[in-house]
Amino acid sequence: MWLCGVVGQLYVFLIWLEERAAQRDRSERGKRVRVPAGFLAYLKYSRALPPWILVLVFVALPLAIMAHGAPLAALILVALVALAPVLFKKFDS
């Protein structure tokens, strides 16, 4: 279960990196691509739907089950997951 969750998260992260690199490349060359805003449009126009299902089943569901028995530990893990993109964006800029 842990391995599937890690693989799903890693895949989502790598897809995000690839999309950022492609977006920067297009902007440097002056090309504009219009994709509708929103999470559902993101899932529709990217390859991220299967790994998000993995993340939901193998990360979010176990965290919800864990929150029933150990709410503090689950809260700490959720906080770390929420802070990870913020830290990456700070170090990326």
PyMOL Python script that loads the backbone (N, CA, C, O; Angstrom):
from pymol import cmd

cmd.read_pdbstr("""\
ATOM      1  N   MET A   1       0.832  -1.186   0.000  1.00  0.00           N
ATOM      2  CA  MET A   1       0.000   0.000   0.000  1.00  0.00           C
ATOM      3  C   MET A   1       0.880   1.254   0.000  1.00  0.00           C
ATOM      4  O   MET A   1       0.620   2.206  -0.736  1.00  0.00           O
ATOM      5  N   TRP A   2       1.919   1.241   0.832  1.00  0.00           N
ATOM      6  CA  TRP A   2       2.823   2.387   0.906  1.00  0.00           C
ATOM      7  C   TRP A   2       3.500   2.611  -0.438  1.00  0.00           C
ATOM      8  O   TRP A   2       3.596   3.745  -0.909  1.00  0.00           O
ATOM      9  N   LEU A   3       3.965   1.538  -1.050  1.00  0.00           N
ATOM     10  CA  LEU A   3       4.663   1.650  -2.330  1.00  0.00           C
ATOM     11  C   LEU A   3       3.754   2.214  -3.423  1.00  0.00           C
ATOM     12  O   LEU A   3       4.186   3.051  -4.216  1.00  0.00           O
ATOM     13  N   CYS A   4       2.507   1.765  -3.471  1.00  0.00           N
ATOM     14  CA  CYS A   4       1.576   2.299  -4.477  1.00  0.00           C
ATOM     15  C   CYS A   4       1.317   3.778  -4.245  1.00  0.00           C
ATOM     16  O   CYS A   4       1.232   4.545  -5.204  1.00  0.00           O
ATOM     17  N   GLY A   5       1.190   4.193  -2.991  1.00  0.00           N
ATOM     18  CA  GLY A   5       0.988   5.608  -2.690  1.00  0.00           C
ATOM     19  C   GLY A   5       2.175   6.452  -3.104  1.00  0.00           C
ATOM     20  O   GLY A   5       2.008   7.529  -3.676  1.00  0.00           O
ATOM     21  N   VAL A   6       3.373   5.966  -2.817  1.00  0.00           N
ATOM     22  CA  VAL A   6       4.586   6.706  -3.187  1.00  0.00           C
ATOM     23  C   VAL A   6       4.729   6.784  -4.706  1.00  0.00           C
ATOM     24  O   VAL A   6       5.077   7.834  -5.246  1.00  0.00           O
ATOM     25  N   VAL A   7       4.461   5.682  -5.390  1.00  0.00           N
ATOM     26  CA  VAL A   7       4.553   5.687  -6.851  1.00  0.00           C
ATOM     27  C   VAL A   7       3.536   6.653  -7.449  1.00  0.00           C
ATOM     28  O   VAL A   7       3.857   7.393  -8.379  1.00  0.00           O
ATOM     29  N   GLY A   8       2.320   6.654  -6.927  1.00  0.00           N
ATOM     30  CA  GLY A   8       1.302   7.581  -7.424  1.00  0.00           C
ATOM     31  C   GLY A   8       1.698   9.027  -7.210  1.00  0.00           C
ATOM     32  O   GLY A   8       1.562   9.850  -8.115  1.00  0.00           O
ATOM     33  N   GLN A   9       2.189   9.347  -6.013  1.00  0.00           N
ATOM     34  CA  GLN A   9       2.609  10.724  -5.733  1.00  0.00           C
ATOM     35  C   GLN A   9       3.796  11.127  -6.588  1.00  0.00           C
ATOM     36  O   GLN A   9       3.846  12.251  -7.087  1.00  0.00           O
ATOM     37  N   LEU A  10       4.745  10.230  -6.762  1.00  0.00           N
ATOM     38  CA  LEU A  10       5.912  10.525  -7.585  1.00  0.00           C
ATOM     39  C   LEU A  10       5.506  10.773  -9.035  1.00  0.00           C
ATOM     40  O   LEU A  10       6.027  11.681  -9.683  1.00  0.00           O
ATOM     41  N   TYR A  11       4.582   9.970  -9.541  1.00  0.00           N
ATOM     42  CA  TYR A  11       4.127  10.139 -10.918  1.00  0.00           C
ATOM     43  C   TYR A  11       3.421  11.477 -11.106  1.00  0.00           C
ATOM     44  O   TYR A  11       3.655  12.174 -12.093  1.00  0.00           O
ATOM     45  N   VAL A  12       2.552  11.836 -10.153  1.00  0.00           N
ATOM     46  CA  VAL A  12       1.867  13.127 -10.224  1.00  0.00           C
ATOM     47  C   VAL A  12       2.887  14.267 -10.198  1.00  0.00           C
ATOM     48  O   VAL A  12       2.760  15.229 -10.955  1.00  0.00           O
ATOM     49  N   PHE A  13       3.889  14.163  -9.338  1.00  0.00           N
ATOM     50  CA  PHE A  13       4.921  15.192  -9.247  1.00  0.00           C
ATOM     51  C   PHE A  13       5.708  15.301 -10.553  1.00  0.00           C
ATOM     52  O   PHE A  13       5.976  16.407 -11.021  1.00  0.00           O
ATOM     53  N   LEU A  14       6.076  14.175 -11.140  1.00  0.00           N
ATOM     54  CA  LEU A  14       6.845  14.216 -12.388  1.00  0.00           C
ATOM     55  C   LEU A  14       6.016  14.769 -13.543  1.00  0.00           C
ATOM     56  O   LEU A  14       6.549  15.481 -14.394  1.00  0.00           O
ATOM     57  N   ILE A  15       4.716  14.453 -13.589  1.00  0.00           N
ATOM     58  CA  ILE A  15       3.851  15.031 -14.617  1.00  0.00           C
ATOM     59  C   ILE A  15       3.776  16.542 -14.440  1.00  0.00           C
ATOM     60  O   ILE A  15       3.812  17.289 -15.418  1.00  0.00           O
ATOM     61  N   TRP A  16       3.671  16.989 -13.193  1.00  0.00           N
ATOM     62  CA  TRP A  16       3.619  18.423 -12.915  1.00  0.00           C
ATOM     63  C   TRP A  16       4.911  19.099 -13.370  1.00  0.00           C
ATOM     64  O   TRP A  16       4.866  20.167 -13.979  1.00  0.00           O
ATOM     65  N   LEU A  17       6.068  18.482 -13.080  1.00  0.00           N
ATOM     66  CA  LEU A  17       7.345  19.049 -13.521  1.00  0.00           C
ATOM     67  C   LEU A  17       7.428  19.125 -15.041  1.00  0.00           C
ATOM     68  O   LEU A  17       7.894  20.119 -15.598  1.00  0.00           O
ATOM     69  N   GLU A  18       6.972  18.067 -15.706  1.00  0.00           N
ATOM     70  CA  GLU A  18       6.997  18.049 -17.164  1.00  0.00           C
ATOM     71  C   GLU A  18       6.112  19.148 -17.743  1.00  0.00           C
ATOM     72  O   GLU A  18       6.496  19.814 -18.703  1.00  0.00           O
ATOM     73  N   GLU A  19       4.931  19.338 -17.164  1.00  0.00           N
ATOM     74  CA  GLU A  19       4.046  20.386 -17.653  1.00  0.00           C
ATOM     75  C   GLU A  19       4.628  21.779 -17.434  1.00  0.00           C
ATOM     76  O   GLU A  19       4.477  22.657 -18.282  1.00  0.00           O
ATOM     77  N   ARG A  20       5.296  21.982 -16.290  1.00  0.00           N
ATOM     78  CA  ARG A  20       5.944  23.280 -16.038  1.00  0.00           C
ATOM     79  C   ARG A  20       7.058  23.537 -17.043  1.00  0.00           C
ATOM     80  O   ARG A  20       7.191  24.646 -17.562  1.00  0.00           O
ATOM     81  N   ALA A  21       7.861  22.504 -17.317  1.00  0.00           N
ATOM     82  CA  ALA A  21       8.955  22.662 -18.277  1.00  0.00           C
ATOM     83  C   ALA A  21       8.414  22.954 -19.669  1.00  0.00           C
ATOM     84  O   ALA A  21       8.959  23.802 -20.375  1.00  0.00           O
ATOM     85  N   ALA A  22       7.357  22.270 -20.073  1.00  0.00           N
ATOM     86  CA  ALA A  22       6.763  22.513 -21.391  1.00  0.00           C
ATOM     87  C   ALA A  22       6.174  23.913 -21.460  1.00  0.00           C
ATOM     88  O   ALA A  22       6.285  24.590 -22.482  1.00  0.00           O
ATOM     89  N   GLN A  23       5.545  24.348 -20.364  1.00  0.00           N
ATOM     90  CA  GLN A  23       4.971  25.690 -20.339  1.00  0.00           C
ATOM     91  C   GLN A  23       6.058  26.764 -20.448  1.00  0.00           C
ATOM     92  O   GLN A  23       5.892  27.745 -21.172  1.00  0.00           O
ATOM     93  N   ARG A  24       7.153  26.581 -19.739  1.00  0.00           N
ATOM     94  CA  ARG A  24       8.266  27.543 -19.836  1.00  0.00           C
ATOM     95  C   ARG A  24       8.870  27.556 -21.229  1.00  0.00           C
ATOM     96  O   ARG A  24       9.219  28.614 -21.750  1.00  0.00           O
ATOM     97  N   ASP A  25       8.995  26.367 -21.836  1.00  0.00           N
ATOM     98  CA  ASP A  25       9.557  26.285 -23.179  1.00  0.00           C
ATOM     99  C   ASP A  25       8.658  27.004 -24.181  1.00  0.00           C
ATOM    100  O   ASP A  25       9.139  27.749 -25.035  1.00  0.00           O
ATOM    101  N   ARG A  26       7.337  26.773 -24.067  1.00  0.00           N
ATOM    102  CA  ARG A  26       6.409  27.446 -24.985  1.00  0.00           C
ATOM    103  C   ARG A  26       6.441  28.954 -24.787  1.00  0.00           C
ATOM    104  O   ARG A  26       6.394  29.703 -25.764  1.00  0.00           O
ATOM    105  N   SER A  27       6.521  29.413 -23.545  1.00  0.00           N
ATOM    106  CA  SER A  27       6.525  30.866 -23.311  1.00  0.00           C
ATOM    107  C   SER A  27       7.811  31.493 -23.824  1.00  0.00           C
ATOM    108  O   SER A  27       7.794  32.634 -24.286  1.00  0.00           O
ATOM    109  N   GLU A  28       8.933  30.769 -23.752  1.00  0.00           N
ATOM    110  CA  GLU A  28      10.197  31.303 -24.279  1.00  0.00           C
ATOM    111  C   GLU A  28      10.157  31.417 -25.797  1.00  0.00           C
ATOM    112  O   GLU A  28      10.780  32.308 -26.375  1.00  0.00           O
ATOM    113  N   ARG A  29       9.421  30.512 -26.440  1.00  0.00           N
ATOM    114  CA  ARG A  29       9.323  30.555 -27.895  1.00  0.00           C
ATOM    115  C   ARG A  29       8.152  31.401 -28.372  1.00  0.00           C
ATOM    116  O   ARG A  29       7.954  31.557 -29.577  1.00  0.00           O
ATOM    117  N   GLY A  30       7.370  31.954 -27.438  1.00  0.00           N
ATOM    118  CA  GLY A  30       6.282  32.836 -27.807  1.00  0.00           C
ATOM    119  C   GLY A  30       4.999  32.136 -28.192  1.00  0.00           C
ATOM    120  O   GLY A  30       4.114  32.770 -28.767  1.00  0.00           O
ATOM    121  N   LYS A  31       4.861  30.860 -27.901  1.00  0.00           N
ATOM    122  CA  LYS A  31       3.637  30.128 -28.221  1.00  0.00           C
ATOM    123  C   LYS A  31       2.708  30.155 -27.018  1.00  0.00           C
ATOM    124  O   LYS A  31       3.150  30.077 -25.872  1.00  0.00           O
ATOM    125  N   ARG A  32       1.405  30.268 -27.296  1.00  0.00           N
ATOM    126  CA  ARG A  32       0.418  30.270 -26.222  1.00  0.00           C
ATOM    127  C   ARG A  32      -0.566  29.120 -26.451  1.00  0.00           C
ATOM    128  O   ARG A  32      -1.086  28.930 -27.550  1.00  0.00           O
ATOM    129  N   VAL A  33      -0.800  28.369 -25.390  1.00  0.00           N
ATOM    130  CA  VAL A  33      -1.760  27.263 -25.437  1.00  0.00           C
ATOM    131  C   VAL A  33      -2.816  27.534 -24.376  1.00  0.00           C
ATOM    132  O   VAL A  33      -2.495  27.726 -23.203  1.00  0.00           O
ATOM    133  N   ARG A  34      -4.065  27.548 -24.790  1.00  0.00           N
ATOM    134  CA  ARG A  34      -5.157  27.826 -23.858  1.00  0.00           C
ATOM    135  C   ARG A  34      -5.759  26.513 -23.370  1.00  0.00           C
ATOM    136  O   ARG A  34      -6.290  25.731 -24.158  1.00  0.00           O
ATOM    137  N   VAL A  35      -5.672  26.284 -22.078  1.00  0.00           N
ATOM    138  CA  VAL A  35      -6.309  25.141 -21.434  1.00  0.00           C
ATOM    139  C   VAL A  35      -7.267  25.719 -20.407  1.00  0.00           C
ATOM    140  O   VAL A  35      -6.885  26.605 -19.642  1.00  0.00           O
ATOM    141  N   PRO A  36      -8.500  25.238 -20.373  1.00  0.00           N
ATOM    142  CA  PRO A  36      -9.449  25.769 -19.392  1.00  0.00           C
ATOM    143  C   PRO A  36      -8.917  25.620 -17.967  1.00  0.00           C
ATOM    144  O   PRO A  36      -8.237  24.647 -17.640  1.00  0.00           O
ATOM    145  N   ALA A  37      -9.237  26.591 -17.138  1.00  0.00           N
ATOM    146  CA  ALA A  37      -8.776  26.570 -15.751  1.00  0.00           C
ATOM    147  C   ALA A  37      -9.605  25.579 -14.942  1.00  0.00           C
ATOM    148  O   ALA A  37     -10.739  25.256 -15.295  1.00  0.00           O
ATOM    149  N   GLY A  38      -9.017  25.108 -13.856  1.00  0.00           N
ATOM    150  CA  GLY A  38      -9.737  24.234 -12.941  1.00  0.00           C
ATOM    151  C   GLY A  38      -9.136  22.850 -12.862  1.00  0.00           C
ATOM    152  O   GLY A  38      -8.425  22.404 -13.764  1.00  0.00           O
ATOM    153  N   PHE A  39      -9.435  22.179 -11.765  1.00  0.00           N
ATOM    154  CA  PHE A  39      -8.869  20.857 -11.503  1.00  0.00           C
ATOM    155  C   PHE A  39      -9.425  19.810 -12.459  1.00  0.00           C
ATOM    156  O   PHE A  39      -8.679  18.943 -12.915  1.00  0.00           O
ATOM    157  N   LEU A  40     -10.720  19.868 -12.775  1.00  0.00           N
ATOM    158  CA  LEU A  40     -11.305  18.887 -13.684  1.00  0.00           C
ATOM    159  C   LEU A  40     -10.745  19.025 -15.095  1.00  0.00           C
ATOM    160  O   LEU A  40     -10.516  18.024 -15.773  1.00  0.00           O
ATOM    161  N   ALA A  41     -10.525  20.256 -15.539  1.00  0.00           N
ATOM    162  CA  ALA A  41      -9.899  20.464 -16.854  1.00  0.00           C
ATOM    163  C   ALA A  41      -8.467  19.949 -16.841  1.00  0.00           C
ATOM    164  O   ALA A  41      -7.993  19.390 -17.830  1.00  0.00           O
ATOM    165  N   TYR A  42      -7.784  20.136 -15.724  1.00  0.00           N
ATOM    166  CA  TYR A  42      -6.419  19.627 -15.589  1.00  0.00           C
ATOM    167  C   TYR A  42      -6.407  18.109 -15.756  1.00  0.00           C
ATOM    168  O   TYR A  42      -5.549  17.564 -16.450  1.00  0.00           O
ATOM    169  N   LEU A  43      -7.356  17.432 -15.121  1.00  0.00           N
ATOM    170  CA  LEU A  43      -7.414  15.979 -15.247  1.00  0.00           C
ATOM    171  C   LEU A  43      -7.791  15.547 -16.659  1.00  0.00           C
ATOM    172  O   LEU A  43      -7.297  14.535 -17.155  1.00  0.00           O
ATOM    173  N   LYS A  44      -8.670  16.318 -17.307  1.00  0.00           N
ATOM    174  CA  LYS A  44      -9.111  15.967 -18.650  1.00  0.00           C
ATOM    175  C   LYS A  44      -7.994  16.122 -19.679  1.00  0.00           C
ATOM    176  O   LYS A  44      -7.849  15.282 -20.567  1.00  0.00           O
ATOM    177  N   TYR A  45      -7.198  17.198 -19.564  1.00  0.00           N
ATOM    178  CA  TYR A  45      -6.192  17.497 -20.582  1.00  0.00           C
ATOM    179  C   TYR A  45      -4.786  17.025 -20.220  1.00  0.00           C
ATOM    180  O   TYR A  45      -3.833  17.351 -20.926  1.00  0.00           O
ATOM    181  N   SER A  46      -4.638  16.273 -19.146  1.00  0.00           N
ATOM    182  CA  SER A  46      -3.318  15.753 -18.800  1.00  0.00           C
ATOM    183  C   SER A  46      -3.397  14.249 -18.597  1.00  0.00           C
ATOM    184  O   SER A  46      -4.473  13.656 -18.670  1.00  0.00           O
ATOM    185  N   ARG A  47      -2.262  13.649 -18.344  1.00  0.00           N
ATOM    186  CA  ARG A  47      -2.215  12.206 -18.096  1.00  0.00           C
ATOM    187  C   ARG A  47      -2.279  11.909 -16.604  1.00  0.00           C
ATOM    188  O   ARG A  47      -1.853  10.836 -16.178  1.00  0.00           O
ATOM    189  N   ALA A  48      -2.796  12.824 -15.807  1.00  0.00           N
ATOM    190  CA  ALA A  48      -2.706  12.710 -14.358  1.00  0.00           C
ATOM    191  C   ALA A  48      -3.865  11.962 -13.705  1.00  0.00           C
ATOM    192  O   ALA A  48      -3.813  11.737 -12.496  1.00  0.00           O
ATOM    193  N   LEU A  49      -4.895  11.569 -14.426  1.00  0.00           N
ATOM    194  CA  LEU A  49      -6.028  10.923 -13.777  1.00  0.00           C
ATOM    195  C   LEU A  49      -5.678   9.580 -13.132  1.00  0.00           C
ATOM    196  O   LEU A  49      -6.034   9.379 -11.970  1.00  0.00           O
ATOM    197  N   PRO A  50      -5.004   8.651 -13.812  1.00  0.00           N
ATOM    198  CA  PRO A  50      -4.681   7.374 -13.142  1.00  0.00           C
ATOM    199  C   PRO A  50      -3.829   7.528 -11.875  1.00  0.00           C
ATOM    200  O   PRO A  50      -4.136   6.881 -10.874  1.00  0.00           O
ATOM    201  N   PRO A  51      -2.774   8.354 -11.871  1.00  0.00           N
ATOM    202  CA  PRO A  51      -2.027   8.478 -10.622  1.00  0.00           C
ATOM    203  C   PRO A  51      -2.817   9.171  -9.516  1.00  0.00           C
ATOM    204  O   PRO A  51      -2.599   8.880  -8.340  1.00  0.00           O
ATOM    205  N   TRP A  52      -3.731  10.082  -9.864  1.00  0.00           N
ATOM    206  CA  TRP A  52      -4.556  10.706  -8.821  1.00  0.00           C
ATOM    207  C   TRP A  52      -5.484   9.684  -8.195  1.00  0.00           C
ATOM    208  O   TRP A  52      -5.788   9.773  -7.005  1.00  0.00           O
ATOM    209  N   ILE A  53      -5.941   8.710  -8.978  1.00  0.00           N
ATOM    210  CA  ILE A  53      -6.752   7.629  -8.405  1.00  0.00           C
ATOM    211  C   ILE A  53      -5.904   6.811  -7.443  1.00  0.00           C
ATOM    212  O   ILE A  53      -6.372   6.439  -6.368  1.00  0.00           O
ATOM    213  N   LEU A  54      -4.645   6.525  -7.822  1.00  0.00           N
ATOM    214  CA  LEU A  54      -3.733   5.822  -6.908  1.00  0.00           C
ATOM    215  C   LEU A  54      -3.518   6.602  -5.619  1.00  0.00           C
ATOM    216  O   LEU A  54      -3.530   6.027  -4.530  1.00  0.00           O
ATOM    217  N   VAL A  55      -3.322   7.913  -5.743  1.00  0.00           N
ATOM    218  CA  VAL A  55      -3.102   8.741  -4.559  1.00  0.00           C
ATOM    219  C   VAL A  55      -4.345   8.735  -3.672  1.00  0.00           C
ATOM    220  O   VAL A  55      -4.235   8.659  -2.448  1.00  0.00           O
ATOM    221  N   LEU A  56      -5.509   8.814  -4.278  1.00  0.00           N
ATOM    222  CA  LEU A  56      -6.738   8.795  -3.495  1.00  0.00           C
ATOM    223  C   LEU A  56      -6.907   7.480  -2.738  1.00  0.00           C
ATOM    224  O   LEU A  56      -7.220   7.475  -1.547  1.00  0.00           O
ATOM    225  N   VAL A  57      -6.698   6.369  -3.437  1.00  0.00           N
ATOM    226  CA  VAL A  57      -6.920   5.053  -2.823  1.00  0.00           C
ATOM    227  C   VAL A  57      -5.819   4.694  -1.838  1.00  0.00           C
ATOM    228  O   VAL A  57      -6.108   4.143  -0.776  1.00  0.00           O
ATOM    229  N   PHE A  58      -4.570   4.988  -2.161  1.00  0.00           N
ATOM    230  CA  PHE A  58      -3.460   4.503  -1.348  1.00  0.00           C
ATOM    231  C   PHE A  58      -2.850   5.547  -0.414  1.00  0.00           C
ATOM    232  O   PHE A  58      -1.949   5.220   0.358  1.00  0.00           O
ATOM    233  N   VAL A  59      -3.315   6.787  -0.466  1.00  0.00           N
ATOM    234  CA  VAL A  59      -2.820   7.812   0.458  1.00  0.00           C
ATOM    235  C   VAL A  59      -3.969   8.429   1.245  1.00  0.00           C
ATOM    236  O   VAL A  59      -3.969   8.398   2.475  1.00  0.00           O
ATOM    237  N   ALA A  60      -4.951   8.990   0.535  1.00  0.00           N
ATOM    238  CA  ALA A  60      -6.035   9.698   1.231  1.00  0.00           C
ATOM    239  C   ALA A  60      -6.914   8.755   2.043  1.00  0.00           C
ATOM    240  O   ALA A  60      -7.269   9.067   3.179  1.00  0.00           O
ATOM    241  N   LEU A  61      -7.265   7.617   1.479  1.00  0.00           N
ATOM    242  CA  LEU A  61      -8.107   6.669   2.204  1.00  0.00           C
ATOM    243  C   LEU A  61      -7.420   6.130   3.459  1.00  0.00           C
ATOM    244  O   LEU A  61      -8.049   6.117   4.517  1.00  0.00           O
ATOM    245  N   PRO A  62      -6.160   5.683   3.397  1.00  0.00           N
ATOM    246  CA  PRO A  62      -5.496   5.263   4.639  1.00  0.00           C
ATOM    247  C   PRO A  62      -5.347   6.394   5.656  1.00  0.00           C
ATOM    248  O   PRO A  62      -5.422   6.152   6.861  1.00  0.00           O
ATOM    249  N   LEU A  63      -5.137   7.627   5.186  1.00  0.00           N
ATOM    250  CA  LEU A  63      -5.067   8.751   6.120  1.00  0.00           C
ATOM    251  C   LEU A  63      -6.402   8.968   6.823  1.00  0.00           C
ATOM    252  O   LEU A  63      -6.441   9.277   8.014  1.00  0.00           O
ATOM    253  N   ALA A  64      -7.496   8.806   6.082  1.00  0.00           N
ATOM    254  CA  ALA A  64      -8.814   8.953   6.697  1.00  0.00           C
ATOM    255  C   ALA A  64      -9.058   7.849   7.728  1.00  0.00           C
ATOM    256  O   ALA A  64      -9.620   8.107   8.792  1.00  0.00           O
ATOM    257  N   ILE A  65      -8.643   6.641   7.420  1.00  0.00           N
ATOM    258  CA  ILE A  65      -8.779   5.539   8.373  1.00  0.00           C
ATOM    259  C   ILE A  65      -7.888   5.784   9.583  1.00  0.00           C
ATOM    260  O   ILE A  65      -8.291   5.524  10.716  1.00  0.00           O
ATOM    261  N   MET A  66      -6.686   6.279   9.349  1.00  0.00           N
ATOM    262  CA  MET A  66      -5.749   6.568  10.438  1.00  0.00           C
ATOM    263  C   MET A  66      -6.263   7.689  11.337  1.00  0.00           C
ATOM    264  O   MET A  66      -6.022   7.676  12.544  1.00  0.00           O
ATOM    265  N   ALA A  67      -6.966   8.655  10.757  1.00  0.00           N
ATOM    266  CA  ALA A  67      -7.489   9.782  11.537  1.00  0.00           C
ATOM    267  C   ALA A  67      -8.481   9.320  12.596  1.00  0.00           C
ATOM    268  O   ALA A  67      -8.646   9.976  13.625  1.00  0.00           O
ATOM    269  N   HIS A  68      -9.132   8.207  12.349  1.00  0.00           N
ATOM    270  CA  HIS A  68     -10.080   7.678  13.336  1.00  0.00           C
ATOM    271  C   HIS A  68      -9.358   7.202  14.593  1.00  0.00           C
ATOM    272  O   HIS A  68      -9.851   7.424  15.700  1.00  0.00           O
ATOM    273  N   GLY A  69      -8.210   6.556  14.450  1.00  0.00           N
ATOM    274  CA  GLY A  69      -7.480   6.018  15.604  1.00  0.00           C
ATOM    275  C   GLY A  69      -6.406   6.928  16.155  1.00  0.00           C
ATOM    276  O   GLY A  69      -6.162   6.947  17.362  1.00  0.00           O
ATOM    277  N   ALA A  70      -5.761   7.683  15.283  1.00  0.00           N
ATOM    278  CA  ALA A  70      -4.660   8.558  15.705  1.00  0.00           C
ATOM    279  C   ALA A  70      -4.800   9.900  15.006  1.00  0.00           C
ATOM    280  O   ALA A  70      -4.091  10.166  14.036  1.00  0.00           O
ATOM    281  N   PRO A  71      -5.700  10.749  15.482  1.00  0.00           N
ATOM    282  CA  PRO A  71      -5.967  12.011  14.766  1.00  0.00           C
ATOM    283  C   PRO A  71      -4.778  12.960  14.726  1.00  0.00           C
ATOM    284  O   PRO A  71      -4.602  13.668  13.735  1.00  0.00           O
ATOM    285  N   LEU A  72      -3.961  12.999  15.768  1.00  0.00           N
ATOM    286  CA  LEU A  72      -2.816  13.913  15.763  1.00  0.00           C
ATOM    287  C   LEU A  72      -1.792  13.505  14.705  1.00  0.00           C
ATOM    288  O   LEU A  72      -1.275  14.357  13.982  1.00  0.00           O
ATOM    289  N   ALA A  73      -1.500  12.217  14.611  1.00  0.00           N
ATOM    290  CA  ALA A  73      -0.540  11.744  13.604  1.00  0.00           C
ATOM    291  C   ALA A  73      -1.065  12.008  12.198  1.00  0.00           C
ATOM    292  O   ALA A  73      -0.304  12.423  11.324  1.00  0.00           O
ATOM    293  N   ALA A  74      -2.353  11.774  11.968  1.00  0.00           N
ATOM    294  CA  ALA A  74      -2.937  12.032  10.651  1.00  0.00           C
ATOM    295  C   ALA A  74      -2.903  13.520  10.321  1.00  0.00           C
ATOM    296  O   ALA A  74      -2.646  13.901   9.179  1.00  0.00           O
ATOM    297  N   LEU A  75      -3.161  14.358  11.319  1.00  0.00           N
ATOM    298  CA  LEU A  75      -3.122  15.807  11.100  1.00  0.00           C
ATOM    299  C   LEU A  75      -1.713  16.278  10.751  1.00  0.00           C
ATOM    300  O   LEU A  75      -1.538  17.135   9.885  1.00  0.00           O
ATOM    301  N   ILE A  76      -0.719  15.723  11.417  1.00  0.00           N
ATOM    302  CA  ILE A  76       0.676  16.076  11.110  1.00  0.00           C
ATOM    303  C   ILE A  76       1.026  15.666   9.680  1.00  0.00           C
ATOM    304  O   ILE A  76       1.652  16.437   8.953  1.00  0.00           O
ATOM    305  N   LEU A  77       0.630  14.463   9.274  1.00  0.00           N
ATOM    306  CA  LEU A  77       0.919  14.009   7.912  1.00  0.00           C
ATOM    307  C   LEU A  77       0.196  14.863   6.868  1.00  0.00           C
ATOM    308  O   LEU A  77       0.770  15.180   5.826  1.00  0.00           O
ATOM    309  N   VAL A  78      -1.041  15.233   7.134  1.00  0.00           N
ATOM    310  CA  VAL A  78      -1.781  16.086   6.194  1.00  0.00           C
ATOM    311  C   VAL A  78      -1.124  17.463   6.092  1.00  0.00           C
ATOM    312  O   VAL A  78      -1.045  18.038   5.007  1.00  0.00           O
ATOM    313  N   ALA A  79      -0.654  17.988   7.223  1.00  0.00           N
ATOM    314  CA  ALA A  79       0.028  19.290   7.207  1.00  0.00           C
ATOM    315  C   ALA A  79       1.310  19.215   6.387  1.00  0.00           C
ATOM    316  O   ALA A  79       1.615  20.135   5.627  1.00  0.00           O
ATOM    317  N   LEU A  80       2.063  18.127   6.534  1.00  0.00           N
ATOM    318  CA  LEU A  80       3.290  17.964   5.748  1.00  0.00           C
ATOM    319  C   LEU A  80       2.992  17.870   4.260  1.00  0.00           C
ATOM    320  O   LEU A  80       3.709  18.441   3.438  1.00  0.00           O
ATOM    321  N   VAL A  81       1.936  17.152   3.921  1.00  0.00           N
ATOM    322  CA  VAL A  81       1.549  17.028   2.509  1.00  0.00           C
ATOM    323  C   VAL A  81       1.117  18.386   1.954  1.00  0.00           C
ATOM    324  O   VAL A  81       1.404  18.700   0.798  1.00  0.00           O
ATOM    325  N   ALA A  82       0.440  19.183   2.755  1.00  0.00           N
ATOM    326  CA  ALA A  82      -0.010  20.500   2.295  1.00  0.00           C
ATOM    327  C   ALA A  82       1.151  21.475   2.157  1.00  0.00           C
ATOM    328  O   ALA A  82       1.122  22.349   1.291  1.00  0.00           O
ATOM    329  N   LEU A  83       2.169  21.339   2.995  1.00  0.00           N
ATOM    330  CA  LEU A  83       3.306  22.261   2.942  1.00  0.00           C
ATOM    331  C   LEU A  83       4.334  21.914   1.868  1.00  0.00           C
ATOM    332  O   LEU A  83       5.116  22.776   1.467  1.00  0.00           O
ATOM    333  N   ALA A  84       4.346  20.681   1.403  1.00  0.00           N
ATOM    334  CA  ALA A  84       5.342  20.258   0.423  1.00  0.00           C
ATOM    335  C   ALA A  84       5.303  21.104  -0.860  1.00  0.00           C
ATOM    336  O   ALA A  84       6.357  21.566  -1.297  1.00  0.00           O
ATOM    337  N   PRO A  85       4.128  21.328  -1.484  1.00  0.00           N
ATOM    338  CA  PRO A  85       4.129  22.166  -2.698  1.00  0.00           C
ATOM    339  C   PRO A  85       4.558  23.610  -2.429  1.00  0.00           C
ATOM    340  O   PRO A  85       5.189  24.243  -3.276  1.00  0.00           O
ATOM    341  N   VAL A  86       4.214  24.121  -1.254  1.00  0.00           N
ATOM    342  CA  VAL A  86       4.602  25.492  -0.904  1.00  0.00           C
ATOM    343  C   VAL A  86       6.124  25.596  -0.817  1.00  0.00           C
ATOM    344  O   VAL A  86       6.720  26.536  -1.342  1.00  0.00           O
ATOM    345  N   LEU A  87       6.741  24.635  -0.159  1.00  0.00           N
ATOM    346  CA  LEU A  87       8.206  24.641  -0.040  1.00  0.00           C
ATOM    347  C   LEU A  87       8.877  24.464  -1.393  1.00  0.00           C
ATOM    348  O   LEU A  87       9.873  25.127  -1.682  1.00  0.00           O
ATOM    349  N   PHE A  88       8.333  23.562  -2.237  1.00  0.00           N
ATOM    350  CA  PHE A  88       8.925  23.354  -3.542  1.00  0.00           C
ATOM    351  C   PHE A  88       8.843  24.621  -4.371  1.00  0.00           C
ATOM    352  O   PHE A  88       9.804  24.980  -5.052  1.00  0.00           O
ATOM    353  N   LYS A  89       7.703  25.304  -4.321  1.00  0.00           N
ATOM    354  CA  LYS A  89       7.547  26.535  -5.096  1.00  0.00           C
ATOM    355  C   LYS A  89       8.516  27.610  -4.616  1.00  0.00           C
ATOM    356  O   LYS A  89       9.050  28.378  -5.416  1.00  0.00           O
ATOM    357  N   LYS A  90       8.738  27.658  -3.293  1.00  0.00           N
ATOM    358  CA  LYS A  90       9.667  28.638  -2.737  1.00  0.00           C
ATOM    359  C   LYS A  90      11.093  28.350  -3.205  1.00  0.00           C
ATOM    360  O   LYS A  90      11.818  29.273  -3.577  1.00  0.00           O
ATOM    361  N   PHE A  91      11.499  27.087  -3.190  1.00  0.00           N
ATOM    362  CA  PHE A  91      12.854  26.731  -3.616  1.00  0.00           C
ATOM    363  C   PHE A  91      13.010  26.787  -5.128  1.00  0.00           C
ATOM    364  O   PHE A  91      14.124  26.961  -5.622  1.00  0.00           O
ATOM    365  N   ASP A  92      11.912  26.643  -5.879  1.00  0.00           N
ATOM    366  CA  ASP A  92      11.964  26.636  -7.343  1.00  0.00           C
ATOM    367  C   ASP A  92      12.133  28.036  -7.910  1.00  0.00           C
ATOM    368  O   ASP A  92      12.695  28.197  -8.993  1.00  0.00           O
ATOM    369  N   SER A  93      11.661  29.043  -7.205  1.00  0.00           N
ATOM    370  CA  SER A  93      11.704  30.396  -7.773  1.00  0.00           C
ATOM    371  C   SER A  93      13.040  31.078  -7.611  1.00  0.00           C
ATOM    372  O   SER A  93      13.208  32.217  -8.044  1.00  0.00           O
TER     373      SER A  93
END
""", "prot")
cmd.dss("prot")
cmd.show_as("cartoon", "prot")
cmd.util.cbc("prot")
cmd.orient("prot")
